[in-house]
């Protein structure tokens, strides 16, 4: 017995407005449907992205009046397809925005929401500094979307570096872990493939990561290379460095099969918290 699903990632470019973001995403979404996709994944800030110095300044609206969201709800309903909006910028109550991912069902209704937990506050070089928390309010709840096709754990971009989040989602029953992203070209070239494959291997889950690609209005460049990775860590599809669509048929039965071979999620063992040793002191109980 198998549980096949045809999934697609849209690899879009950063656009400064809702309207131009829709002009970028909708033709690719239609292509994915024409290719037989049953579930579509979009990148982080798929509704638009720009920067101003060290801060992200995406186009923003309250969820109820979000024109990009409404258009994608209409698309999902028109085509009877599940759509994972990697994230959109939603106006928050404290003057900052919320980096929010949403799952849309085939009727265009919102099946679930996830607010990005880990903020991208990093200094990559003297000329490349990012402070996401200056304009974005962080979430604090892990989320699994229960869909008719699969249980999907939702993470976003910088979350990829926090393995405990992925382990928690997998242990709670997620079969697919998605990580929509707008990874920088610098960190993407160094870490994107390694981290994405590692999260799949550690959790014995599929990892689906739709990535933004190319320059960002206002400065910066995103890495692309949308990935679909199986529970054994094999890359099934890679979007490269151009806008487009990647597709793969995945079999969810491979999750249980891989976990039976490498049952690491069930092999957790208690251990004492680490503590610093005095210089020259050995580790008690260590044998060589």
C-alpha positions as CSV (number, residue, x, y, z in Angstrom):
1,X,0.0,0.0,0.0
2,X,1.2,3.5,-0.7
3,X,0.1,7.1,-0.1
4,X,1.3,9.1,-3.0
5,X,0.9,12.9,-3.2
6,X,2.1,15.1,-6.1
7,X,3.5,18.3,-4.5
8,X,5.0,21.4,-6.0
9,X,7.1,24.3,-4.8
10,X,6.8,27.7,-6.5
11,X,10.2,29.5,-6.7
12,X,9.3,33.2,-6.9
13,X,11.2,36.4,-7.0
14,X,10.9,39.2,-4.4
15,X,8.3,41.8,-5.5
16,X,7.6,45.1,-3.7
17,X,3.8,45.0,-3.8
18,X,0.9,42.6,-3.5
19,X,0.0,43.2,-7.1
20,X,3.4,42.4,-8.5
21,X,3.8,39.4,-6.1
22,X,0.5,38.0,-7.5
23,X,1.7,38.6,-11.1
24,X,4.8,36.5,-10.1
25,X,3.0,33.7,-8.3
26,X,-0.2,33.0,-10.1
27,X,1.2,31.9,-13.5
28,X,3.6,29.5,-11.7
29,X,0.7,28.2,-9.6
30,X,-1.3,27.5,-12.7
31,X,1.6,25.7,-14.2
32,X,1.8,23.5,-11.1
33,X,-1.9,22.6,-11.3
34,X,-1.4,21.8,-15.0
35,X,1.4,19.4,-14.0
36,X,-0.9,17.6,-11.6
37,X,0.1,19.1,-8.3
38,X,-2.3,18.3,-5.4
39,X,-0.6,20.6,-2.9
40,X,1.4,23.8,-3.7
41,X,4.0,25.4,-1.4
42,X,5.1,29.1,-1.7
43,X,8.1,30.8,-0.2
44,X,8.5,33.1,2.8
45,X,7.1,36.6,2.1
46,X,5.5,35.3,-1.0
47,X,3.1,38.3,-0.9
48,X,6.0,40.7,-1.4
49,X,9.3,41.6,0.1
50,X,11.6,44.7,0.2
51,X,14.4,45.9,2.5
52,X,15.4,49.2,4.0
53,X,19.0,48.9,5.4
54,X,19.0,46.2,8.0
55,X,15.2,45.7,8.2
56,X,12.7,43.9,6.1
57,X,9.8,46.1,4.8
58,X,7.3,43.9,3.0
59,X,3.9,45.2,1.9
60,X,1.5,44.6,4.8
61,X,-2.2,44.5,5.6
62,X,-4.5,43.1,8.3
63,X,-5.4,39.5,7.5
64,X,-9.0,40.3,6.8
65,X,-8.1,42.9,4.1
66,X,-5.0,41.1,2.7
67,X,-5.4,41.2,-1.1
68,X,-2.7,38.6,-1.8
69,X,-4.3,36.2,0.6
70,X,-7.8,36.8,-0.8
71,X,-6.5,36.1,-4.4
72,X,-4.8,32.9,-3.3
73,X,-7.9,31.8,-1.5
74,X,-9.8,32.3,-4.7
75,X,-7.1,30.3,-6.6
76,X,-7.3,27.4,-4.2
77,X,-11.1,27.3,-4.4
78,X,-11.1,27.6,-8.2
79,X,-8.7,24.7,-8.7
80,X,-9.7,22.6,-5.6
81,X,-6.2,22.4,-4.4
82,X,-4.3,22.7,-1.1
83,X,-2.1,25.8,-1.0
84,X,0.6,26.5,1.6
85,X,1.3,30.2,1.7
86,X,4.9,30.0,3.1
87,X,4.4,33.4,4.8
88,X,2.8,36.8,4.2
89,X,3.2,40.0,6.1
90,X,0.3,40.7,8.4
91,X,-0.2,43.8,10.4
92,X,0.2,43.2,14.1
93,X,-1.2,45.0,17.1
94,X,2.1,46.6,18.4
95,X,3.0,48.4,15.2
96,X,5.2,45.6,14.0
97,X,4.2,43.0,11.4
98,X,3.7,39.2,11.8
99,X,5.5,36.9,9.5
100,X,2.6,34.5,9.1
101,X,2.3,31.2,7.2
102,X,-1.1,29.9,6.2
103,X,-2.6,26.6,4.9
104,X,-5.5,27.0,2.5
105,X,-7.9,24.1,1.9
106,X,-9.5,23.3,-1.5
107,X,-12.4,25.5,-0.7
108,X,-10.1,28.5,-0.1
109,X,-10.7,28.5,3.6
110,X,-7.8,29.0,6.1
111,X,-7.0,25.5,7.5
112,X,-4.2,26.8,9.9
113,X,-1.8,29.6,10.7
114,X,1.8,29.7,11.9
115,X,3.7,32.8,13.1
116,X,7.4,32.6,12.6
117,X,9.1,31.9,16.0
118,X,12.8,32.6,15.4
119,X,13.8,36.1,14.2
120,X,16.6,36.6,11.7
121,X,18.9,38.9,13.8
122,X,22.3,38.3,12.4
123,X,25.5,40.1,11.3
124,X,26.9,38.4,8.3
125,X,29.5,41.1,7.6
126,X,30.0,44.8,8.1
127,X,27.9,45.4,5.1
128,X,25.3,42.7,5.6
129,X,23.3,43.1,8.8
130,X,19.7,41.9,9.4
131,X,17.4,42.8,12.3
132,X,14.1,41.1,11.6
133,X,12.9,41.7,15.1
134,X,13.0,45.4,14.6
135,X,9.9,45.2,12.4
136,X,8.5,41.7,13.0
137,X,6.8,40.3,16.1
138,X,7.8,36.7,16.8
139,X,5.3,33.9,17.4
140,X,5.6,31.3,20.2
141,X,3.6,28.3,19.1
142,X,4.6,25.3,17.0
143,X,1.9,24.4,14.5
144,X,0.9,21.2,12.6
145,X,-1.7,21.6,9.8
146,X,-4.1,18.6,9.6
147,X,-5.0,18.3,6.0
148,X,-6.9,15.6,4.1
149,X,-3.6,14.6,2.4
150,X,-1.0,14.8,5.1
151,X,-0.1,16.3,8.5
152,X,2.3,19.3,7.8
153,X,4.5,20.9,10.4
154,X,5.0,24.6,9.4
155,X,8.3,26.4,10.0
156,X,9.8,29.5,8.3
157,X,13.3,30.2,7.0
158,X,15.6,30.9,10.1
159,X,13.6,28.3,12.0
160,X,15.6,25.8,9.9
161,X,18.6,26.3,12.2
162,X,16.7,25.1,15.3
163,X,16.6,21.3,15.2
164,X,14.5,21.0,18.4
165,X,11.5,22.6,16.6
166,X,11.6,20.0,13.8
167,X,12.0,17.1,16.2
168,X,9.1,18.4,18.3
169,X,6.9,18.6,15.2
170,X,7.9,15.1,14.0
171,X,7.3,13.6,17.4
172,X,3.9,15.2,17.4
173,X,2.9,13.5,14.2
174,X,3.9,15.7,11.3
175,X,4.6,13.7,8.1
176,X,5.9,16.7,6.1
177,X,7.9,19.5,7.5
178,X,7.8,22.7,5.4
179,X,10.3,25.5,5.5
180,X,9.4,28.3,3.1
181,X,12.4,30.7,3.0
182,X,14.0,33.8,1.7
183,X,17.5,32.6,2.6
184,X,20.3,35.0,1.8
185,X,22.6,34.1,-1.1
186,X,25.6,34.0,1.3
187,X,24.1,31.7,3.9
188,X,22.2,29.7,1.3
189,X,25.3,28.7,-0.6
190,X,27.0,27.7,2.7
191,X,24.2,26.0,4.6
192,X,20.9,25.6,2.8
193,X,21.3,22.1,1.4
194,X,23.1,20.8,4.4
195,X,20.6,22.0,6.9
196,X,17.5,21.0,4.9
197,X,18.8,17.5,4.4
198,X,19.9,17.3,8.1
199,X,16.4,18.2,9.3
200,X,14.9,15.4,7.0
201,X,17.4,12.8,8.2
202,X,17.1,13.7,11.9
203,X,13.3,13.5,11.8
204,X,12.8,10.8,9.2
205,X,10.3,13.1,7.5
206,X,9.8,14.7,4.2
207,X,11.1,18.3,4.1
208,X,9.5,20.7,1.5
209,X,11.2,24.1,1.2
210,X,9.9,26.6,-1.3
211,X,12.6,29.3,-1.7
212,X,12.6,32.9,-3.0
213,X,15.2,33.6,-5.6
214,X,17.1,36.6,-6.8
215,X,17.6,40.3,-5.8
216,X,15.4,41.9,-3.2
217,X,14.1,45.5,-3.8
218,X,16.0,47.7,-1.5
219,X,19.1,45.4,-1.3
220,X,20.0,41.8,-0.6
221,X,19.7,38.7,-2.7
222,X,17.9,35.4,-2.0
223,X,19.3,32.0,-2.7
224,X,16.5,30.0,-4.4
225,X,17.1,26.3,-4.6
226,X,13.7,25.2,-3.5
227,X,14.0,21.6,-2.2
228,X,11.9,18.5,-1.8
229,X,13.8,16.0,0.4
230,X,12.7,12.5,1.4
231,X,13.0,11.0,4.9
232,X,16.3,9.3,3.9
233,X,17.8,12.7,3.1
234,X,17.7,12.3,-0.7
235,X,17.0,15.4,-2.8
236,X,14.0,14.7,-5.0
237,X,13.9,18.1,-6.7
238,X,16.0,21.3,-6.6
239,X,14.8,24.6,-8.0
240,X,18.2,26.0,-8.8
241,X,18.7,29.7,-9.4
242,X,15.8,30.6,-11.7
243,X,12.1,31.3,-11.0
244,X,9.9,28.3,-11.7
245,X,8.2,25.2,-10.4
246,X,9.6,22.0,-9.0
247,X,7.4,18.9,-8.6
248,X,7.8,15.5,-7.0
249,X,5.5,12.6,-6.2
250,X,6.1,11.6,-2.6
251,X,4.9,8.5,-0.9
252,X,4.0,9.2,2.8
253,X,4.3,5.5,3.6
254,X,8.1,6.1,3.3
255,X,7.9,8.0,6.6
256,X,6.9,5.0,8.7
257,X,9.3,2.8,6.7
258,X,12.3,5.1,7.3
259,X,11.4,5.5,11.0
260,X,11.3,1.8,11.4
261,X,14.9,1.6,10.0
262,X,16.2,4.5,12.1
263,X,13.9,4.9,15.1
264,X,15.8,7.9,16.5
265,X,12.6,9.8,17.4
266,X,11.8,7.0,19.9
267,X,15.4,6.6,21.2
268,X,15.6,9.8,23.3
269,X,17.4,9.1,26.5
270,X,17.6,11.3,29.6
271,X,20.9,13.0,30.4
272,X,22.2,15.6,32.8
273,X,22.6,19.2,31.7
274,X,26.2,20.0,30.6
275,X,28.4,22.0,32.9
276,X,31.7,23.7,32.4
277,X,34.8,21.8,33.6
278,X,37.7,23.4,35.4
279,X,40.8,23.7,33.2
280,X,42.6,20.3,33.3
281,X,39.7,18.5,34.8
282,X,38.6,15.3,33.1
283,X,35.0,14.1,32.4
284,X,33.7,11.8,35.1
285,X,32.8,8.4,33.9
286,X,34.6,8.8,30.5
287,X,36.4,5.8,29.1
288,X,38.8,5.7,26.2
